[in-house]
Amino acid sequence: MSTQRTIFWLRQATLIGLCLPAIDLVWRWYTDDLGPRPVTLATHATGDWAVVFLLLSLAMTPLRATLDWMPLVHIRRRVGVAAALYALVHLLIYVLDQKWNLLVVATEIVKRFYLTIGFVALLALLALAVTSTSGWQKRLKRNWKRLHWLIYPAAALAILHFFIQSKVKIGEAAFAAGLFAWLMLWRVLPPRLRTSYLGLVLLAAAATLATVVFEAAWYALVNDIDPVRILAANLDSDLVPRPAHKVLLVSVAVIALVAGRRLAAATARLWTKRYIQPTISTP
Ligand code: HEM
């Protein structure tokens, strides 16, 4: 398939993939299939998808570099915009939950720290979504890059918001934090290591460890639980999978994907050299 066609189909598939959670939610809302607390479930689902798409948008650059697959550049923007839109719908559902009383919503956002940081993250995501077009890129010139650097603190705030609202069940938030650690650590690796197996193995180890540290630190600071117990839980086979195990699994999956892609590329090169080139060079 030509590169243009690949990009076209990748963009269409991405658009469908980004819309599916919203379609599913609307359908379940319409058919009364959201359980006894539909608004709470919808708040949680939209928040979760906002974080998933936010992390995916941050994963585009590392994946493009490690998989050496340029078409991914063409879907980064729409994944980031989807994250902002899901977060906006998440806020709107919260507003609906407060019976559209904007004064109550504003007071709650000011009063509750986890809502305040969620709101700041949302403002940043919306600013990035609006200015993500090439028109804004030209208008803002060098400031565009500076502005879009905001994605990192915005993601950190969104994950902190996730942690705080999770109360004692922080498993999913710790998993998101571990993946975020992977994505940030990849960016601070020396360029040579970023695409090497050694770099990816180091990243897998560091992100897994970071997840254990996040989990242990959270339970120690918020619930006064001995960090050694969290460490022991991560080594207990009865308690699999912990967030750190999931981060390790994703990191290993990335390495396998990179290996598979490189193997396929090497096989294609060998095939071309052995069978295609001799045919072409024959007069
Ligand atoms: C003004 C902005 C925001 C408001 C008012 C808000 C409000 C809420 C509320 C009320 C909850 C549920 C809390 C509970 O059930 O106890 C929640 C959960 C959550 N929010 Fe937000 N949020 C905002 C921004 C964001 C943003 C920007 C993101 C991500 C990009 C986000 C991601 C999440 C996630 C992941 C959850 C947890 C879902 C789960 O537990 O499955 N929120 N938020």
Boltz pocket constraint, residues with backbone or C-beta under 6 A from the ligand:
constraints:
  - pocket:
      binder: B
      contacts: [[A, 40], [A, 43], [A, 44], [A, 45], [A, 46], [A, 47], [A, 48], [A, 50], [A, 51], [A, 54], [A, 83], [A, 87], [A, 90], [A, 91], [A, 94], [A, 109], [A, 114], [A, 115], [A, 117], [A, 118], [A, 119], [A, 120], [A, 121], [A, 122], [A, 125], [A, 158], [A, 161], [A, 162], [A, 165], [A, 166]]
      max_distance: 6.0
